[in-house]
Structure formats: C-alpha cells, structure tokens
Amino acid sequence: MVGNSNNGSKNSGFHVSDVSDSKRRKHEKRGRNAEWLASIWLRLKGYKILQKRVRMRTGEIDLIATKGRVIAFIEVKARKTINIGLQSVPETSWRRISKTAEIWMAKKTKFKSHDWRYDLVVVCPWKIPSHLKAFWRP
C-alpha cells in the first residue's frame, strides 16, 4: 500500500521518497534548461554543438562542441551566482569527465587532429551564461 509505514500511522498516501524524487526531477529539469540555454549561447558565439548529454560507464559530459580545430568538453552548472558555479564541480567530477572525453575522442577519429579542452558554463538567473574556456586541465 502506498504511504504505509511501519509505525502504525494512518495512510497518508505520501512517501519521503516522493519528496526526493520530486526534488530530483526539479533539479534535472533545471539542469536540462541550463544545458539548452548554454547550447544556444555557445551557438551564438560560433560553436557547433556535436553532442549533448554524452553518457558512458566512466561518466557524463553535458555538451561537446567544436569551434575551429578545438573540441570543448563542457560542464554546465545552473547556480544562483557565478562564484557558486565556479566552485560546484569537484576534482573527481572533472576526472570522470576527462576519462569520458578520452574515450569519446578515441571513438571519433575524424577529430584526432583537433585540440581539446574542458570548459565550464555557469547559468545564473536573469544573466547571460558565463563561458569559462579551459577552466580545468588534467
């Protein structure tokens, strides 16, 4: 029975997990919206978006874009301020992104002569996205 608990209380039809699922969905939607806004901003800056939300066993890359002979592996963060966004990607996440990027590059041989880097785009409410090129280096 949904909402049934072991403490004998009446069935409210509501689980604590429902709250966490709702919160997770809200964060995922905010993240998708930030990625969409970041991809538009990057296109306006002359980038071509190659792929979005690349998932592999090693990790996930939000956006993969190219401009000239450079491939950018881009992490997108939606945060209240740029400073919070700058601090929101831990080293372990960058290492997972890096491993995923290496696998992606190995599979995409047509880009083997391109340079590549790891960028961060921070999307804050009512502001133009901030694109930080080569934000992280392995």
ZAVEXRO-727380 format. One record per residue: x, y, z of N, C-alpha, C in turn; residue in three letters. Coordinates in steps of 0.02 Angstrom, whole numbers, padded with zeros to 5 digits, always signed. Layout:
XYZXYZXYZALA;...
***
This chain:
+00042-00059+00000+00000+00000+00000+00044+00062+00000MET;+00032+00109-00043+00072+00170-00047+00064+00210+00016VAL;+00119+00233+00043+00117+00276+00102+00111+00238+00167GLY;+00106+00172+00165+00101+00133+00225+00168+00134+00262ASN;+00166+00146+00326+00229+00146+00364+00224+00094+00419SER;+00281+00078+00447+00284+00027+00498+00267+00054+00567ASN;+00256+00119+00574+00243+00147+00640+00169+00149+00658ASN;+00127+00121+00617+00057+00115+00632+00016+00178+00618GLY;+00046+00229+00589+00009+00290+00575-00038+00278+00516SER;-00087+00321+00510-00136+00314+00455-00102+00326+00389LYS;-00129+00296+00337-00102+00302+00270-00114+00372+00243ASN;-00060+00407+00230-00067+00474+00202-00060+00473+00126SER;-00038+00415+00099-00027+00411+00027+00035+00448+00005GLY;+00081+00462+00051+00138+00504+00038+00201+00472+00067PHE;+00253+00468+00027+00318+00440+00049+00370+00494+00050HIS;+00418+00486+00095+00475+00531+00095+00512+00527+00029VAL;+00514+00467+00000+00548+00458-00065+00513+00498-00120SER;+00446+00511-00112+00411+00553-00161+00440+00623-00162ASP;+00459+00649-00103+00489+00716-00099+00556+00716-00134VAL;+00598+00666-00120+00664+00665-00151+00659+00655-00226SER;+00611+00615-00249+00601+00606-00321+00579+00671-00353ASP;+00534+00706-00320+00510+00770-00345+00567+00821-00348SER;+00607+00823-00297+00664+00869-00294+00715+00852-00349LYS;+00727+00787-00358+00774+00764-00409+00749+00785-00478ARG;+00685+00774-00491+00657+00793-00556+00662+00868-00567ARG;+00651+00907-00515+00657+00980-00520+00728+01000-00537LYS;+00777+00969-00505+00847+00984-00519+00867+00962-00589HIS;+00842+00903-00610+00856+00880-00678+00828+00927-00730GLU;+00768+00951-00718+00737+00998-00765+00777+01063-00768LYS;+00798+01088-00710+00838+01148-00708+00904+01138-00746ARG;+00933+01079-00737+00995+01063-00772+00986+01059-00847GLY;+00932+01027-00869+00918+01023-00941+00906+01092-00970ARG;+00870+01134-00934+00858+01202-00957+00923+01242-00962ASN;+00967+01233-00914+01032+01267-00915+01074+01242-00974ALA;+01072+01177-00988+01109+01150-01045+01081+01177-01111GLU;+01016+01183-01115+00984+01210-01175+01006+01283-01185TRP;+01003+01322-01132+01024+01393-01135+01098+01399-01152LEU;+01139+01357-01122+01211+01357-01136+01224+01340-01209ALA;+01188+01291-01236+01199+01272-01306+01179+01328-01353SER;+01126+01364-01338+01107+01422-01380+01161+01475-01376ILE;+01184+01489-01316+01236+01540-01306+01300+01522-01344TRP;+01319+01459-01340+01380+01437-01375+01371+01442-01451LEU;+01312+01424-01476+01299+01431-01549+01306+01504-01570ARG;+01279+01549-01529+01285+01621-01545+01358+01644-01545LEU;+01400+01609-01508+01471+01625-01506+01510+01589-01560LYS;+01475+01552-01604+01509+01520-01660+01526+01447-01650GLY;+01504+01416-01596+01518+01346-01584+01466+01303-01619TYR;+01487+01243-01638+01441+01193-01663+01434+01140-01609LYS;+01373+01126-01588+01361+01075-01537+01362+01007-01571ILE;+01409+00965-01551+01416+00898-01580+01371+00848-01545LEU;+01368+00852-01479+01327+00805-01441+01307+00837-01374GLN;+01250+00813-01349+01225+00834-01283+01218+00773-01239LYS;+01230+00782-01175+01221+00729-01125+01251+00662-01146ARG;+01315+00662-01157+01350+00601-01176+01361+00560-01112VAL;+01334+00500-01112+01340+00456-01054+01378+00393-01072ARG;+01427+00378-01030+01466+00316-01037+01476+00288-00967MET;+01503+00229-00964+01513+00198-00898+01560+00240-00854ARG;+01603+00279-00886+01652+00319-00848+01624+00385-00823THR;+01569+00409-00852+01541+00472-00830+01496+00503-00883GLY;+01480+00566-00873+01436+00603-00919+01467+00670-00937GLU;+01457+00690-00999+01478+00756-01022+01415+00792-01045ILE;+01405+00852-01019+01344+00889-01034+01341+00909-01108ASP;+01394+00942-01132+01396+00964-01202+01464+00951-01232LEU;+01465+00932-01295+01527+00928-01332+01518+00974-01392ILE;+01564+01022-01398+01557+01072-01451+01624+01081-01486ALA;+01621+01110-01545+01682+01125-01582+01679+01195-01610THR;+01737+01225-01614+01745+01290-01645+01815+01290-01675LYS;+01818+01298-01740+01883+01292-01773+01909+01222-01765GLY;+01970+01215-01741+02001+01150-01733+02006+01130-01659ARG;+01957+01154-01620+01956+01140-01548+01891+01105-01529VAL;+01898+01051-01492+01841+01017-01463+01837+01038-01390ILE;+01778+01060-01369+01767+01081-01299+01720+01031-01266ALA;+01743+01003-01211+01701+00960-01169+01676+01005-01114PHE;+01610+01015-01112+01582+01069-01072+01537+01043-01017ILE;+01553+01064-00956+01511+01051-00898+01467+01113-00888GLU;+01402+01103-00880+01356+01159-00871+01328+01156-00801VAL;+01328+01214-00767+01300+01218-00699+01251+01275-00695LYS;+01193+01262-00667+01143+01313-00653+01149+01330-00579ALA;+01170+01391-00564+01180+01412-00495+01156+01484-00486ARG;+01145+01504-00423+01121+01571-00409+01171+01625-00426LYS;+01235+01609-00416+01288+01658-00431+01345+01624-00468THR;+01384+01664-00503+01442+01638-00539+01492+01607-00491ILE;+01502+01637-00432+01551+01611-00384+01531+01542-00359ASN;+01467+01532-00347+01444+01465-00326+01455+01416-00383ILE;+01441+01437-00444+01452+01394-00502+01524+01374-00512GLY;+01569+01421-00499+01640+01408-00508+01665+01354-00459LEU;+01632+01348-00403+01654+01301-00352+01613+01237-00351GLN;+01568+01229-00399+01519+01174-00396+01540+01109-00429SER;+01598+01108-00461+01621+01046-00494+01684+01022-00460VAL;+01679+00968-00420+01738+00944-00385+01788+00911-00433PRO;+01848+00904-00410+01902+00873-00448+01883+00803-00472GLU;+01850+00765-00430+01830+00697-00450+01784+00698-00511THR;+01739+00747-00514+01695+00753-00572+01734+00769-00635SER;+01782+00815-00629+01823+00833-00688+01862+00772-00712TRP;+01887+00731-00666+01924+00671-00686+01878+00622-00723ARG;+01815+00614-00700+01767+00571-00736+01752+00600-00805ARG;+01743+00665-00809+01732+00697-00874+01791+00686-00920ILE;+01851+00692-00892+01912+00682-00931+01917+00611-00959SER;+01902+00561-00917+01904+00492-00940+01852+00480-00996LYS;+01794+00509-00987+01741+00502-01037+01761+00537-01101THR;+01793+00595-01096+01816+00631-01155+01869+00592-01193ALA;+01914+00559-01156+01966+00519-01189+01934+00462-01229GLU;+01884+00429-01201+01850+00375-01237+01815+00403-01298ILE;+01780+00459-01290+01744+00491-01345+01792+00509-01402TRP;+01849+00539-01385+01898+00558-01435+01927+00497-01471MET;+01937+00443-01434+01964+00382-01465+01914+00353-01516ALA;+01850+00361-01503+01799+00335-01549+01787+00381-01608LYS;+01801+00445-01601+01787+00495-01653+01852+00513-01689LYS;+01875+00468-01730+01941+00476-01762+01945+00536-01808THR;+01887+00560-01833+01890+00619-01877+01913+00682-01840LYS;+01912+00680-01773+01934+00738-01734+02004+00728-01704PHE;+02039+00676-01725+02103+00660-01692+02155+00716-01700LYS;+02149+00758-01751+02198+00812-01759+02175+00876-01723SER;+02118+00875-01691+02093+00933-01655+02125+00938-01586HIS;+02132+01000-01562+02149+01010-01492+02085+01002-01452ASP;+02091+00990-01387+02032+00985-01345+02045+01013-01276TRP;+01989+01034-01245+01994+01066-01180+01929+01054-01141ARG;+01931+01074-01077+01875+01065-01032+01850+01133-01010TYR;+01788+01149-01031+01758+01214-01016+01703+01207-00964ASP;+01686+01264-00934+01631+01268-00887+01585+01324-00910LEU;+01520+01310-00912+01471+01363-00924+01427+01366-00862VAL;+01423+01426-00832+01381+01437-00773+01321+01479-00795VAL;+01262+01452-00781+01200+01487-00799+01169+01512-00734VAL;+01162+01578-00728+01132+01610-00670+01066+01643-00690CYS;+01019+01648-00644+00955+01678-00661+00962+01749-00688PRO;+00928+01762-00743+00922+01828-00774+00989+01857-00796TRP;+01038+01814-00810+01103+01837-00834+01124+01797-00895LYS;+01167+01826-00935+01196+01791-00991+01242+01736-00964ILE;+01240+01676-00992+01283+01622-00967+01357+01643-00969PRO;+01394+01620-00920+01466+01633-00917+01503+01572-00943SER;+01542+01582-00996+01580+01528-01027+01653+01536-01009HIS;+01679+01488-00972+01749+01491-00950+01788+01437-00988LEU;+01827+01460-01036+01865+01414-01079+01924+01385-01040LYS;+01939+01322-01054+01995+01287-01023+01994+01297-00947ALA;+01935+01290-00918+01927+01300-00846+01965+01249-00804PHE;+01969+01188-00829+02004+01135-00794+02054+01102-00840TRP;+02111+01083-00812+02162+01048-00851+02183+00985-00813ARG;+02187+00929-00849+02208+00866-00815+02281+00868-00793PRO;
***
